[in-house]
Amino acid sequence: MKKFSEFMKEAVERYYSSNREKIGAGGDFFTAPELDPAFGRAVAEFIEPLLREFEQPAVVELGAGKGLMAYDILSYFRERGLEPTYYIYEFSPYLIEKQRETLRDFENVMWVSELPQIEGLVVSNEFFDSLPVHVVWKNRELFISDSGEEVWEEVGDERLLEFIELMGYQELDIKIEVCLECIEFLEKIAQALVRGYHLLIDYGYTSEEMGNFPEGTVVSYSKHRLDKDIFEDVGQKDITAHVNFSALIEFGRRFGLETVIFQNQRDFLTSVPGFLSELELISAGEKPEDIERLSRLKTMLISMGDRFRVLLQRKV
């Protein structure tokens, strides 16, 4: 028998380490950088003035997928004469190979297995949602038996009870997902930033919205379809959980990360002048490719617009 968090960690690592196609039309899910380069270029436009605050800026991207967002960011920077060292934190040999191929024209890219000390920015898109969660309900934690059945045992990890008390969740009669690894990774980010920013883009919720998910948010995806039976075909499909942004904001403050911006993805993208100009240009087009691109941009703004959140923190 093992904790659900241990099961999820093992399943996610098996999935991302495999040679299975994961992202895009032939995979199990899409990310915004897969939909259109306008997303990565919007991120680049947003972070450019932040990076120019530093004499020798660096960027660390967490979990870069196939490298498409990195490609769009670096291409935007190259056009503007900005070439920061660009680190990619990635553990999957399969994805590193994909990233190296995508980014072969950029000599300022390095791959790391530990976060380097930098002045600049740490950025991620759909990274924290893949980190494992503990599932707690009425002071009991979810375990998975050897036969794949759910077993609820009294919480033995004091860190879970401390988290629930700190966040004020004691009276909630719902399944609470506690991502200790999210908090630990956030602390690593704070320690890696000598000076600079942390930009996180992901789907998630706040404490006030937890009641919308009484059964929790853990799901799996296979071939772009929701697969509710996460205990079948382990390692062959994506397993994910929503990000608790209230927890990242609270613990970020404790780690010296001040919240600068917290908004939904739609408001973030429409605040970037270049993205709005691109949207207007495409909206005026009548070619089939313009109509197709417009549909993809609308996906970022509408179906992903409220569900995805953007958190910018500054090391203080």
PyMOL commands that set and color helices and strands:
alter all, ss='L'
color gray80, all
select helices_A, chain A and resi 4-17+32-35+37-51+68-79+93-102+128-130+158-167+180-192+207-212+245-254+265-270+273-284+288-303
alter helices_A, ss='H'
color red, helices_A
select strands_A, chain A and resi 2-3+58-62+85-89+109-112+118-125+134-137+140-144+150-154+176-178+193-205+219-222+225-227+238-240+243-244+257-264+308-315
alter strands_A, ss='S'
color yellow, strands_A
deselect
rebuild
show_as cartoon
